[in-house]
Each structure stands twice: as structure tokens, then as C-alpha cells.
Amino acid sequence: MLRYGILVASVLALSGCVASMPTDNRAADTQALKDTELAQAKDIASKDLEKWVQHYSEDAAVMVPNAPAIVGRDNIRAGLKPMIEDPNFALTFSATKAEVSRGGDLGYTRGTYTMTQTDPKTHHPFTEKGKYLTVFRKGGDGKWLIVEDMVSSDMPAPDEAH
């Protein structure tokens, strides 16, 4: 009878351990991350600066070629404003990879983008293609926000020697 009691106690103890193991929600979190990025793309297409900026955390950084990092949501807003105001501005992007950490609080997307803007020298539209890497952090409310956003143009570097 003692052995039976020990066996039951052991099974109950083990079942408690199994129940307390964290659930792997990476597939659902990865889909939520992809959905967040799609929502961001729609907000950018609407040319609503405030909707676009709300995808960034307060301490986010945006890194673009040939310029210092833009850190903080207010600075990001100021940096993006001229882009949104450009009548030729258009930005599309598509993730080729999305992944979430085992802990489920960090994730990233990697992909390609196409951006059209007005050239300040010629006043004609030009299109740039490149790739990006965006790091997201999931908040306590379950919302994914961008914490690091970096783009790298596929275009040749501008000739700044002249």
C-alpha cells in the first residue's frame, strides 16, 4: 500500500510539473507579428503619420543608409514627416522571414522593400529597392511594437566625392 501511495504522489507531482511548463506559442506569435507588419504597411499606404509612428516603441531606433540613427518615437515622427508629405512617396515591403523567440517577447521580420520619393535635386520621382530587418518586442498588452528598424538600399551608394 505504501508503494501505491508513493506512486500516486509521484504521478500527481509530475503532472503538476507538466502543467506548469510554458506553452510554445511561437506559431501564433509569428502570425501575430506578420499581421502587425501588414497593418503597418496599410497605415503607411494611408499616409497617416500618427498611425505609422504608433507601430514604434517609445525607445525605438530607425536606421537608414547614409544618416545617423533616429532614436525615440518623437524623433522618428519628425524624421518620417517629410516622407509622408512628399506627394510621390510610396513604400511597400514584404517579409521573406519572420520568427519569434522561444520566450515569445521578441521577434523579427526580414524582407525586401520598394520606396518611391521625390529627388530633392531633380524634383522627379525616383524608386529605391532594398532589404530590411525589423525587431519587434511584445508588450504586456500582447501588442507587437518595433524596437529596431533598419533598411539597406540595393542601390549604389551616392557619389559624395563631387
Secondary structure, DSSP 8 states (H G I E B T S, - for coil): -HHHHHHHHHHHHHHHHHHHS----HHHHHHHHHHHHHHHHHHHHTT-HHHHHTTEEEEEEEE-TTS--EESHHHHHHHHHHHHH-TT-EEEEEEEEEEE-TTSSEEEEEEEEEEEEE-TTT-SEEEEEEEEEEEEEE-TTS-EEEEEEEEEESS-------
